Amino acid sequence: MLTLTETASTVVKSIVDQDQTVTDGGLRIGQMPGNDRQFQIAVVAEPQPGDALVEDAGAKVFLEPATTALLDDKTLDAQVGENGAVTFALIPQ
C-alpha cells in the first residue's frame, strides 16, 4: 500500500485544510485518462466508491481503484519550493 513521508503528510493536511468547503476530506489521486504514468490530484470531501484510504498523521489520501495497484509499492513525498509551490514525487519503498 502507498505510504507517505512525514513531509507529504504535513503538505497533504495543509492543502486539504486550506479548502474551506471540505470538513473531513482528503487528497484524491487518480490516473490521467489514457496515461498510467501521470496522475491527477484533487481535494475532495469524501472518497468515491471503491477508493482505498491511506491515512497518516491526520492526512488522508484516497486512491482511485486503478491507481491503488500502480502505487502499491511507492511512497509519496513532497517538497515545498521557496515560492510555496508544492511538488509531489513517488519513490520506491
ABEGO torsion letter per residue (X at the ends): XBBBBAAAAAAAAAAAAABAABAABBBBBBBBBGBAABBBBBBBABBBBGBBBBBBGGBBBBBBAAAAAAAAABBBBBBBBAAGBBBBBBBBX
